[in-house]
Amino acid sequence: MAYSKTLAAGIFTMMFLAPSVLATDPDPLQDFCVADLDGKAVSVNGHPCKPMSEAGEDFLFSSKLANAGNTSTPNGSAVTELDVAEWPGTNTLGVSMNRVDFAPGGTNPPHIHPRATEIGIVMKGELLIGIIGSLDSGNKLYSKVLRAGETFLIPRGLMHFQFNVGKTEASMVVSFNSQNPGIVFVPLTVFGSNPPIPTPVLTKALRVDAGVVELLKSKFAGGF
């Protein structure tokens, strides 16, 4: 009798957990899973799939990166994202891309991608690529000026930046091993968080007066 109860409980548990096992399978279970960005279904890690009859014909193609972005920004750069929100066909595939355009003297400020390694190619111009190692590496700065056709690699989670050192416009295209790599802009995160980081925390951490912290906060109050 006890054995029968144990067996029944085991079967019930397997039936109950079966959907969870399928939902977290590490490999794709179908050719395509075009993201249903407006879907109401429960999302474990990504977006639910649209029925293929509603996916259309162009989910494998995009022209979004074909045109340069507007670099008339405070940073002198423009990022054109092509992640799952912009290209639903990448859903569950673990890939995405960005294009970044730079005015002369423009920068893509120090930032981190918490969920992806990045690999990129300079398309035109001259870009200073900077990658800062963790405390384990002594916070070492690895940097080099790259020109059209040259490539770079940024390990996941390391702070990095790009700066146009040339006299003409520059651009690069990067790829990520995530459909949603995420981004943490260091200046914006520190000085433009919502709600703000308390000023005494920053004065102690940065070893500056409160007036300096308040000035920097004012620069990022409206975001980038």
HELIX and SHEET records of a PDB file:
HELIX    1   1 ALA A    2  ALA A   23  1                                  22    
HELIX    2   2 MET A   52  GLU A   54  5                                   3    
HELIX    3   3 LYS A   64  ALA A   66  5                                   3    
HELIX    4   4 PRO A   88  THR A   90  5                                   3    
HELIX    5   5 LEU A  135  SER A  137  5                                   3    
HELIX    6   6 VAL A  186  PHE A  191  1                                   6    
HELIX    7   7 THR A  199  LEU A  206  1                                   8    
HELIX    8   8 ALA A  210  LYS A  219  1                                  10    
SHEET    1   A 5 SER A  77  LEU A  82  0                                        
SHEET    2   A 5 SER A  96  PHE A 102 -1                                        
SHEET    3   A 5 ALA A 170  PHE A 176 -1                                        
SHEET    4   A 5 GLU A 118  LYS A 124 -1                                        
SHEET    5   A 5 THR A 151  ILE A 154 -1                                        
SHEET    1   B 5 LEU A 141  ARG A 147  0                                        
SHEET    2   B 5 GLU A 126  ILE A 132 -1                                        
SHEET    3   B 5 MET A 159  ASN A 164 -1                                        
SHEET    4   B 5 THR A 107  ILE A 112 -1                                        
SHEET    5   B 5 VAL A 184  PHE A 185 -1                                        
END                                                                             
